[in-house]
Structures are given as C-alpha cells and as structure tokens.
C-alpha cells in the first residue's frame, strides 16, 4: 500500500464485471522495524492467496453489480484458539441475503497453505488500518 510492504487483506478487488478477494502475507525480516510495529517488511507475497468471484456482474444471479451490495470480513479460528487468524471469511450480501456458497470466500490452511494466515495474524495483533480506494473515473451513482 502506498509503496510500503505490509501484510494486507484485499477484501474486494475488482470492478462491476469481476471481483477477487486476496490475502498477502509478509515475512518477519524487515528493513525498518517489524511489519507489526510500524516498520515495513523486507519481502511480501505480492501475488497473494486469492479467490475469484463467480456470478458477479451486471444482472448476475449471485451479486448483481447494478444494485447495491455489502461486503463483510470475518476473522475466526479453525483451531478453537481465539485470535489465531486461522480462518478468514469474506461474504457478499445483497438485499439482506447472501448468494449462497458462491458469495462466500473462505481462507484457511487448505486455501492458502499451512501457516499462511497465521503469519498474517501475527502482524494484525499489532493493529489494522482500514484503507479504501477507488479509481474516480469509473465510479458512478448506485441510484
């Protein structure tokens, strides 16, 4: 983000025709402090661990991007240990109901590989920053 390397969760990457949810972890080696204490990480997984949405677009049956929708990120645990970061779930909902399994993106050791999310959670324990960005020239009114 902004040229700095840090652990990142892209809750929604896309446009009105496509959507992707991507996790990016960084290592503990740093060039300036640690990724968790305000410094920047030396190396990060730029490609990340991502899942592509299906049924997403204008007039689509899961999420119709011609209408408003909500994106929710939940952090949980597969191990039963609160805060271990072993489960992330992003859900798209529209008009009060989700679109079923096609609108839910679950990240765990099966999706990203053993320890991937736990490496991310290590940085998150120091605090997260929410950051939203959009290209101004493609935004339009939902009305």
Backbone as CSV, one residue per row, in Angstrom:
resi,resn,N_x,N_y,N_z,CA_x,CA_y,CA_z,C_x,C_y,C_z
1,UNK,0.839,-1.161,0.000,0.000,0.000,0.000,0.893,1.236,0.000
2,UNK,0.657,2.142,-0.868,1.402,3.404,-0.946,2.908,3.184,-1.028
3,UNK,3.322,2.103,-1.661,4.737,1.827,-1.833,5.400,1.139,-0.664
4,UNK,4.665,0.925,0.441,5.208,0.242,1.610,4.787,-1.219,1.577
5,UNK,5.667,-2.100,2.035,5.342,-3.517,2.105,4.778,-3.831,3.486
6,UNK,3.569,-4.396,3.506,2.961,-4.776,4.775,1.929,-5.865,4.524
7,UNK,1.603,-6.607,5.570,0.551,-7.613,5.486,-0.740,-6.918,5.074
8,UNK,-1.461,-7.539,4.145,-2.617,-6.859,3.561,-3.712,-7.872,3.230
9,UNK,-4.964,-7.483,3.448,-6.114,-8.289,3.050,-6.955,-7.450,2.111
10,UNK,-6.965,-7.833,0.841,-7.782,-7.130,-0.150,-9.177,-7.737,-0.102
11,UNK,-10.093,-7.057,0.574,-11.437,-7.566,0.790,-12.237,-7.575,-0.505
12,UNK,-11.972,-6.614,-1.375,-12.652,-6.576,-2.667,-11.755,-5.874,-3.678
13,UNK,-11.245,-6.640,-4.625,-10.506,-6.083,-5.760,-11.388,-6.331,-6.972
14,UNK,-11.592,-5.355,-7.789,-12.379,-5.615,-8.986,-13.065,-4.387,-9.522
15,UNK,-14.048,-4.652,-10.336,-14.871,-3.618,-10.930,-16.281,-4.187,-11.057
16,UNK,-17.130,-3.612,-11.856,-18.503,-4.116,-11.927,-18.619,-5.446,-12.667
17,UNK,-17.562,-5.911,-13.291,-17.596,-7.158,-14.050,-16.868,-8.329,-13.373
18,UNK,-16.029,-8.043,-12.425,-15.233,-9.101,-11.799,-14.878,-8.705,-10.368
19,UNK,-14.691,-9.721,-9.514,-14.294,-9.471,-8.129,-13.338,-10.560,-7.688
20,UNK,-12.400,-10.163,-6.843,-11.408,-11.085,-6.301,-11.144,-10.676,-4.851
21,UNK,-10.921,-11.651,-3.995,-10.566,-11.429,-2.603,-9.179,-12.044,-2.424
22,UNK,-8.201,-11.263,-1.902,-6.818,-11.740,-1.855,-6.146,-11.407,-0.529
23,UNK,-5.477,-12.408,0.042,-4.657,-12.232,1.240,-3.192,-12.138,0.814
24,UNK,-2.438,-11.230,1.433,-0.999,-11.073,1.158,-0.254,-11.102,2.493
25,UNK,0.632,-12.059,2.683,1.428,-12.103,3.916,2.821,-11.537,3.663
26,UNK,3.455,-11.111,4.743,4.834,-10.645,4.692,5.659,-11.442,5.692
27,UNK,6.973,-11.456,5.462,7.843,-12.170,6.390,8.163,-11.302,7.604
28,UNK,8.891,-11.869,8.550,9.255,-11.147,9.767,10.515,-10.318,9.605
29,UNK,11.306,-10.594,8.565,12.529,-9.820,8.342,12.128,-8.452,7.821
30,UNK,12.720,-7.436,8.356,12.300,-6.095,7.980,13.470,-5.198,7.623
31,UNK,13.133,-4.132,6.932,14.129,-3.128,6.597,14.065,-1.960,7.573
32,UNK,12.970,-1.877,8.331,12.767,-0.741,9.225,11.830,-1.175,10.343
33,UNK,12.348,-1.771,11.387,11.486,-2.262,12.457,10.867,-3.587,12.045
34,UNK,9.662,-3.855,12.517,8.966,-5.075,12.104,7.638,-4.704,11.493
35,UNK,7.136,-5.563,10.624,5.866,-5.306,9.969,4.763,-5.011,10.959
36,UNK,4.866,-5.519,12.182,3.834,-5.317,13.182,4.027,-4.094,14.048
37,UNK,5.192,-3.426,13.981,5.371,-2.268,14.866,5.613,-0.975,14.096
38,UNK,5.035,-0.872,12.928,5.126,0.371,12.183,6.195,0.386,11.120
39,UNK,7.056,-0.611,11.098,8.080,-0.675,10.067,7.533,-1.321,8.807
40,UNK,8.378,-1.506,7.834,7.962,-2.164,6.600,8.685,-3.485,6.468
41,UNK,7.999,-4.479,5.935,8.582,-5.804,5.781,9.554,-5.828,4.613
42,UNK,10.532,-6.715,4.698,11.527,-6.831,3.639,10.949,-7.510,2.401
43,UNK,10.138,-8.545,2.593,9.540,-9.244,1.461,8.092,-9.608,1.771
44,UNK,7.275,-9.531,0.748,5.864,-9.875,0.877,5.437,-10.709,-0.318
45,UNK,4.363,-11.446,-0.151,3.787,-12.250,-1.215,2.916,-11.335,-2.080
46,UNK,3.511,-10.768,-3.104,2.814,-9.819,-3.972,1.634,-10.421,-4.706
47,UNK,1.741,-11.673,-5.130,0.629,-12.333,-5.826,-0.478,-12.685,-4.852
48,UNK,-0.113,-13.055,-3.650,-1.078,-13.369,-2.617,-1.806,-14.679,-2.836
49,UNK,-2.712,-14.939,-1.940,-3.582,-16.109,-1.976,-4.975,-15.577,-2.274
50,UNK,-5.436,-15.740,-3.508,-6.692,-15.108,-3.914,-7.745,-16.066,-4.413
51,UNK,-8.992,-15.618,-4.294,-10.141,-16.360,-4.793,-10.958,-15.444,-5.699
52,UNK,-11.339,-15.958,-6.829,-12.096,-15.204,-7.834,-13.593,-15.434,-7.636
53,UNK,-14.379,-14.370,-7.686,-15.835,-14.481,-7.557,-16.446,-14.975,-8.860
54,UNK,-17.484,-15.779,-8.733,-18.276,-16.168,-9.906,-19.700,-15.663,-9.668
55,UNK,-20.454,-15.460,-10.726,-21.807,-14.952,-10.579,-21.846,-13.514,-10.119
56,UNK,-20.836,-12.730,-10.500,-20.674,-11.347,-10.059,-20.627,-10.465,-11.295
57,UNK,-21.522,-9.502,-11.417,-21.512,-8.593,-12.553,-22.883,-8.013,-12.805
58,UNK,-23.008,-7.162,-13.816,-24.306,-6.569,-14.138,-25.332,-7.660,-14.480
59,UNK,-26.443,-7.681,-13.748,-27.500,-8.655,-13.989,-27.179,-10.074,-13.551
60,UNK,-26.028,-10.291,-12.869,-25.614,-11.641,-12.463,-26.571,-12.216,-11.424
61,UNK,-26.587,-13.548,-11.327,-27.514,-14.211,-10.426,-27.061,-14.250,-8.971
62,UNK,-25.764,-14.110,-8.678,-25.297,-14.125,-7.293,-25.234,-12.702,-6.754
63,UNK,-24.407,-11.851,-7.348,-24.326,-10.428,-6.990,-24.482,-9.610,-8.263
64,UNK,-25.587,-8.888,-8.354,-25.879,-8.015,-9.488,-25.262,-6.652,-9.188
65,UNK,-24.196,-6.308,-9.886,-23.472,-5.063,-9.586,-24.206,-3.813,-10.059
66,UNK,-25.362,-3.982,-10.679,-26.200,-2.823,-10.988,-26.983,-2.374,-9.758
67,UNK,-26.914,-3.168,-8.677,-27.596,-2.826,-7.429,-26.578,-2.800,-6.288
68,UNK,-26.916,-2.139,-5.203,-26.029,-2.057,-4.033,-25.821,-3.430,-3.416
69,UNK,-24.621,-3.653,-2.869,-24.318,-4.882,-2.143,-23.363,-4.552,-1.004
70,UNK,-23.259,-5.476,-0.055,-22.430,-5.289,1.132,-21.346,-6.359,1.163
71,UNK,-20.142,-5.968,1.602,-19.020,-6.893,1.749,-18.641,-6.916,3.230
72,UNK,-18.553,-8.125,3.805,-18.223,-8.290,5.220,-17.020,-9.217,5.356
73,UNK,-16.059,-8.841,6.208,-14.901,-9.681,6.501,-15.011,-10.157,7.937
74,UNK,-14.909,-11.472,8.153,-14.933,-12.068,9.488,-13.616,-12.784,9.720
75,UNK,-13.052,-12.604,10.912,-11.828,-13.293,11.293,-12.203,-14.302,12.364
76,UNK,-11.843,-15.548,12.171,-12.202,-16.594,13.119,-11.050,-17.540,13.372
77,UNK,-11.420,-18.722,13.839,-10.413,-19.715,14.198,-10.912,-21.107,13.857
78,UNK,-10.111,-21.862,13.138,-10.413,-23.275,12.884,-9.941,-24.123,14.067
79,UNK,-8.934,-23.635,14.796,-8.332,-24.420,15.873,-9.076,-24.277,17.192
80,UNK,-9.946,-23.277,17.295,-10.622,-23.020,18.562,-9.880,-22.023,19.427
81,UNK,-8.693,-21.592,18.997,-7.918,-20.604,19.732,-8.271,-19.219,19.208
82,UNK,-8.981,-18.402,19.999,-9.359,-17.071,19.520,-8.140,-16.255,19.101
83,UNK,-8.269,-15.555,17.987,-7.216,-14.654,17.537,-6.058,-15.305,16.825
84,UNK,-6.144,-16.619,16.545,-5.007,-17.241,15.870,-5.002,-16.961,14.367
85,UNK,-6.075,-16.382,13.851,-6.102,-15.985,12.441,-6.144,-17.134,11.468
86,UNK,-6.618,-18.307,11.901,-6.603,-19.468,11.013,-7.804,-19.548,10.087
87,UNK,-8.692,-18.552,10.154,-9.869,-18.552,9.294,-10.274,-17.121,8.973
88,UNK,-10.369,-16.803,7.699,-10.899,-15.518,7.233,-12.043,-15.817,6.288
89,UNK,-13.134,-15.079,6.420,-14.254,-15.295,5.522,-14.782,-13.951,5.048
90,UNK,-14.877,-13.800,3.734,-15.461,-12.611,3.132,-16.788,-13.023,2.520
91,UNK,-17.848,-12.273,2.838,-19.182,-12.593,2.349,-19.772,-11.382,1.639
92,UNK,-20.336,-11.615,0.469,-21.056,-10.595,-0.283,-22.547,-10.818,-0.051
93,UNK,-23.277,-9.787,0.338,-24.725,-9.895,0.504,-25.410,-8.811,-0.307
94,UNK,-26.635,-9.111,-0.695,-27.410,-8.149,-1.473,-28.870,-8.254,-1.042
95,UNK,-29.465,-7.118,-0.738,-30.862,-7.048,-0.308,-31.141,-8.004,0.841
96,UNK,-30.222,-8.042,1.823,-30.440,-8.800,3.041,-30.156,-10.283,2.996
97,UNK,-29.804,-10.841,1.852,-29.474,-12.272,1.832,-28.197,-12.491,1.041
98,UNK,-27.466,-13.536,1.442,-26.251,-13.825,0.694,-26.601,-14.690,-0.507
99,UNK,-25.718,-14.761,-1.432,-25.943,-15.505,-2.665,-25.566,-16.967,-2.563
100,UNK,-25.500,-17.491,-1.342,-25.133,-18.889,-1.158,-23.630,-19.062,-1.188
101,UNK,-23.178,-20.299,-1.374,-21.739,-20.587,-1.336,-20.916,-19.780,-2.343
102,UNK,-21.529,-19.391,-3.463,-20.789,-18.624,-4.470,-20.454,-17.218,-3.994
103,UNK,-21.131,-16.717,-2.947,-20.874,-15.360,-2.468,-20.007,-15.348,-1.214
104,UNK,-19.478,-16.506,-0.816,-18.691,-16.630,0.392,-17.285,-17.116,0.041
105,UNK,-16.282,-16.424,0.526,-14.883,-16.766,0.248,-14.208,-17.108,1.563
106,UNK,-13.801,-18.353,1.727,-13.192,-18.803,2.970,-11.713,-19.077,2.746
107,UNK,-10.886,-18.425,3.562,-9.435,-18.619,3.532,-9.038,-19.391,4.773
108,UNK,-8.294,-20.481,4.582,-7.758,-21.259,5.691,-6.499,-21.970,5.207
109,UNK,-5.996,-22.915,5.986,-4.766,-23.620,5.593,-4.945,-24.403,4.301
110,UNK,-6.175,-24.843,4.013,-6.450,-25.565,2.769,-6.343,-24.630,1.572
111,UNK,-6.851,-23.416,1.721,-6.859,-22.439,0.636,-5.471,-21.863,0.374
112,UNK,-4.792,-21.446,1.438,-3.555,-20.677,1.295,-2.290,-21.440,1.659
113,UNK,-2.401,-22.598,2.215,-1.222,-23.340,2.649,-1.017,-23.197,4.142
114,UNK,-0.414,-24.179,4.733,-0.231,-24.233,6.177,0.544,-23.023,6.698
115,UNK,-0.021,-22.358,7.677,0.651,-21.241,8.335,0.524,-19.894,7.655
116,UNK,-0.061,-19.821,6.464,-0.142,-18.563,5.721,-0.923,-17.509,6.518
117,UNK,-2.139,-17.857,6.939,-2.958,-16.887,7.663,-2.406,-16.586,9.048
118,UNK,-1.798,-17.579,9.685,-1.200,-17.340,10.994,-0.058,-16.330,10.889
119,UNK,0.679,-16.368,9.785,1.738,-15.372,9.559,1.135,-13.979,9.426
120,UNK,-0.026,-13.891,8.782,-0.710,-12.602,8.657,-1.218,-12.131,10.022
121,UNK,-1.797,-13.047,10.796,-2.384,-12.702,12.092,-1.350,-12.138,13.053
122,UNK,-0.120,-12.582,12.910,0.964,-12.084,13.750,1.076,-10.564,13.622
123,UNK,0.977,-10.054,12.407,1.026,-8.606,12.188,-0.247,-7.929,12.661
124,UNK,-1.373,-8.585,12.475,-2.661,-7.972,12.826,-2.814,-7.724,14.317
125,UNK,-2.143,-8.516,15.134,-2.268,-8.335,16.577,-1.774,-6.962,17.017
126,UNK,-0.934,-6.353,16.196,-0.431,-5.008,16.496,-1.407,-3.919,16.053
127,UNK,-2.453,-4.301,15.335,-3.455,-3.342,14.891,-3.561,-3.293,13.375
128,UNK,-4.758,-3.020,12.899,-5.029,-2.945,11.470,-5.452,-1.540,11.088
129,UNK,-5.217,-1.212,9.854,-5.673,0.054,9.302,-6.621,-0.268,8.153
130,UNK,-7.785,0.335,8.169,-8.710,0.170,7.051,-8.375,1.215,6.000
131,UNK,-8.338,0.791,4.767,-7.978,1.688,3.674,-8.866,1.345,2.490
132,UNK,-9.568,2.324,1.986,-10.428,2.116,0.815,-9.960,3.034,-0.304
133,UNK,-9.913,2.486,-1.498,-9.502,3.280,-2.650,-10.348,2.882,-3.847
134,UNK,-10.565,3.823,-4.709,-11.270,3.532,-5.962,-10.809,4.515,-7.019
135,UNK,-10.770,4.048,-8.262,-10.427,4.972,-9.345,-11.629,5.892,-9.600
136,UNK,-11.439,7.177,-9.453,-12.542,8.130,-9.556,-13.250,8.092,-10.905
137,UNK,-12.523,7.779,-11.957,-13.130,7.862,-13.288,-14.088,6.712,-13.597
138,UNK,-14.172,5.671,-12.742,-15.099,4.573,-13.015,-16.251,4.512,-12.012
139,UNK,-16.226,5.380,-10.999,-17.307,5.372,-10.020,-18.556,6.002,-10.618
140,UNK,-19.711,5.425,-10.275,-20.957,6.007,-10.725,-21.973,5.891,-9.611
141,UNK,-23.024,6.617,-9.697,-24.052,6.598,-8.675,-24.792,5.258,-8.702
142,UNK,-25.157,4.745,-7.529,-25.900,3.492,-7.456,-27.386,3.710,-7.728
143,UNK,-27.807,4.968,-7.789,-29.241,5.224,-7.996,-29.647,5.152,-9.443
